[in-house]
């Protein structure tokens, strides 16, 4: 049976977001913490980076990682 979507209040980069999804509150808290950590890391690398640009770079990096993971899995399936 699939988990029901649950609302969760996430504070990301000092802004509150209502996120609805099938994850537990503990999982949502872990995700929120990781997003904030990665945004802070980007801002440390470039203190002049806007919050919007940091969010775009974070999304870009995550999609790049996802594609690399998918490509690796596809190669393993071909073996």
VENGI-V22026 format. One line per field, one symbol per residue. ss: DSSP state (H for helix, E for strand, L for the rest). phi: phi as a letter, one per 20 degrees, with the letter a starting at -180 (. if undefined). psi: psi as a letter, one per 30 degrees, with the letter a starting at -180 (. if undefined). Layout:
ss->???
phi->???
psi->???
//
This chain:
ss->LLLLLEEEEEEELLEEEEEEELLLHHHHHHHHHHHHHHHHHHHHHLLLLLHHHHHHHHHHHHHHHHHHHHHHHHHHHHL
phi->.ffffcfbeddclmdeceddaeefgffffffgfffffffffffffbfefffffffffffffffffffffffffffffff
psi->kkkkkkkkjkjkhgkkkjkklglleeeeeeeeeeeeeeeeeeeeejffkleeeeeeeeeeeeeeeeeeeeeeeeeeff.
//
